[in-house]
Amino acid sequence: MNENVLDILMYLFENYFSEPMDEEPDQSALKTELVEAGFAEPKVKKAFSWLEGLADQQSGATAERSGRPSHGSVRIFTDEEQHKMTRDARGFLTFLEDSGVVDANTRELLVDRLMALDSDEIDAEALSWVLLMVLHNSPGQEGAYVWVEDMIFDRMDGVFH
């Protein structure tokens, strides 16, 4: 199987994290299930490391807002970010921020998590999925989450608004 970390994250999100659960799934059981489903163990470990990084970033973002970009700030992408994120992905991110779907803090968290993926290239679709994961556990972002979720699943059904 030629999967990447994003494939594993999408699998986990679609099957475990998209709906509220009574209790958190056992991490070692999930890892075993993923390996049995055909995902490579090193990639599974990277996916869980990515999720831990997201949790760390989210707890840090809510605990400490100083040093974060302010509303209306302009984002200049680094050479590495420009190389990894397609022009469409960068444009889509700018659109999301200009539309008020994401704020500057969410943008920075999103860029951090995109750069942490093992993919050589991040397109707008990958950005959408990562954004959905970022918004999923972000307090006060429920409206943005629903908007992104509708956009992704409408696009999967062949409808794009």
C-alpha positions as CSV (number, residue, x, y, z in Angstrom):
1,M,0.0,0.0,0.0
2,N,1.5,3.4,-1.0
3,E,-0.2,5.6,1.6
4,N,1.0,8.7,3.2
5,V,0.3,10.2,6.6
6,L,-2.6,12.2,5.3
7,D,-4.3,9.0,4.1
8,I,-4.1,7.6,7.6
9,L,-5.3,10.8,9.2
10,M,-8.3,10.9,6.8
11,Y,-9.1,7.3,7.6
12,L,-8.9,8.0,11.3
13,F,-11.0,11.1,11.0
14,E,-13.7,9.6,8.8
15,N,-14.0,6.4,11.0
16,Y,-13.3,7.6,14.5
17,F,-13.0,11.4,15.1
18,S,-15.8,12.9,13.0
19,E,-18.6,11.9,15.4
20,P,-18.6,12.5,19.2
21,M,-17.7,9.4,21.2
22,D,-18.5,8.4,24.7
23,E,-14.9,7.5,25.4
24,E,-11.6,8.1,23.6
25,P,-10.4,5.1,21.5
26,D,-7.4,3.2,22.8
27,Q,-4.4,4.4,20.9
28,S,-2.5,1.1,20.8
29,A,-5.7,-0.7,19.6
30,L,-6.1,1.9,16.8
31,K,-2.5,1.5,15.8
32,T,-2.9,-2.3,15.6
33,E,-6.1,-1.9,13.6
34,L,-4.4,0.4,11.2
35,V,-1.5,-1.9,10.6
36,E,-3.9,-4.9,10.2
37,A,-5.8,-2.7,7.6
38,G,-2.6,-2.5,5.6
39,F,-1.1,0.8,6.6
40,A,2.7,0.7,7.2
41,E,3.6,0.8,10.9
42,P,6.2,3.7,10.4
43,K,3.5,5.8,8.7
44,V,1.0,5.0,11.4
45,K,3.5,6.2,14.0
46,K,4.0,9.4,12.1
47,A,0.3,9.9,11.9
48,F,-0.1,9.6,15.6
49,S,2.9,11.9,16.1
50,W,1.2,14.4,13.8
51,L,-2.0,14.2,15.9
52,E,0.0,14.8,19.1
53,G,1.6,17.8,17.4
54,L,-1.9,19.1,16.6
55,A,-3.1,18.7,20.2
56,D,0.1,20.4,21.5
57,Q,-0.4,23.3,19.1
58,Q,-4.1,23.7,19.9
59,S,-3.5,23.7,23.6
60,G,-0.7,26.2,23.2
61,A,-2.8,28.4,20.9
62,T,-5.6,28.6,23.5
63,A,-3.3,29.0,26.5
64,E,-1.0,31.7,25.0
65,R,-2.1,34.2,22.3
66,S,0.9,36.6,22.5
67,G,3.3,36.5,19.6
68,R,0.5,35.3,17.3
69,P,-0.5,37.2,14.2
70,S,-3.1,39.9,14.6
71,H,-6.3,40.3,12.6
72,G,-5.5,41.7,9.2
73,S,-1.9,40.6,9.2
74,V,-0.4,39.6,5.8
75,R,1.1,36.1,5.5
76,I,4.3,35.8,3.5
77,F,5.0,32.2,2.8
78,T,8.5,30.9,3.2
79,D,10.4,29.3,0.3
80,E,9.8,25.9,1.9
81,E,6.1,26.6,2.3
82,Q,5.8,27.9,-1.3
83,H,7.6,24.8,-2.6
84,K,5.4,22.3,-0.6
85,M,2.0,24.0,-0.9
86,T,0.7,24.4,-4.5
87,R,-0.3,27.8,-5.7
88,D,-4.0,26.7,-5.5
89,A,-3.5,25.6,-1.9
90,R,-2.0,29.0,-1.0
91,G,-4.7,30.8,-2.8
92,F,-7.4,28.8,-1.2
93,L,-5.9,29.5,2.2
94,T,-5.9,33.2,1.5
95,F,-9.5,32.9,0.3
96,L,-10.5,31.1,3.5
97,E,-8.9,33.9,5.6
98,D,-10.3,36.7,3.6
99,S,-13.8,35.1,3.8
100,G,-13.5,34.9,7.6
101,V,-13.6,31.1,7.7
102,V,-10.2,31.0,9.4
103,D,-8.5,33.6,11.5
104,A,-4.8,34.4,11.5
105,N,-4.2,32.0,14.5
106,T,-6.0,29.1,12.8
107,R,-4.1,29.9,9.6
108,E,-0.7,29.5,11.4
109,L,-1.8,26.3,13.0
110,L,-3.0,25.0,9.7
111,V,0.3,25.9,7.9
112,D,2.3,24.2,10.8
113,R,0.3,21.0,10.4
114,L,0.5,21.1,6.6
115,M,4.3,21.4,6.8
116,A,4.4,18.5,9.3
117,L,2.9,16.1,6.7
118,D,5.2,13.7,4.9
119,S,3.8,14.8,1.5
120,D,6.1,16.5,-1.1
121,E,3.2,18.6,-2.3
122,I,0.1,19.9,-0.6
123,D,-2.9,20.8,-2.8
124,A,-6.2,22.5,-2.0
125,E,-7.9,19.2,-1.3
126,A,-5.3,18.1,1.3
127,L,-5.5,21.6,2.8
128,S,-9.3,21.2,3.2
129,W,-8.9,17.9,5.0
130,V,-6.2,19.2,7.3
131,L,-8.3,22.3,8.0
132,L,-11.3,20.0,8.9
133,M,-9.1,18.2,11.4
134,V,-7.8,21.5,12.9
135,L,-11.3,22.9,13.2
136,H,-12.8,19.8,14.6
137,N,-11.6,20.4,18.2
138,S,-11.3,24.2,18.0
139,P,-13.7,25.9,20.4
140,G,-15.7,28.6,18.7
141,Q,-15.0,27.3,15.2
142,E,-18.2,25.2,14.8
143,G,-19.5,27.3,12.0
144,A,-16.3,27.1,10.0
145,Y,-16.1,23.4,10.6
146,V,-19.6,22.9,9.2
147,W,-18.8,25.1,6.2
148,V,-15.6,23.2,5.4
149,E,-17.2,19.8,6.0
150,D,-20.1,20.7,3.6
151,M,-17.6,21.9,1.0
152,I,-15.5,18.7,1.1
153,F,-18.5,16.3,1.0
154,D,-20.3,18.3,-1.7
155,R,-17.1,18.2,-3.8
156,M,-16.9,14.5,-3.2
157,D,-20.5,14.1,-4.5
158,G,-19.5,16.0,-7.6
159,V,-21.2,19.3,-6.5
160,F,-19.0,22.3,-5.9
161,H,-20.5,25.6,-5.0
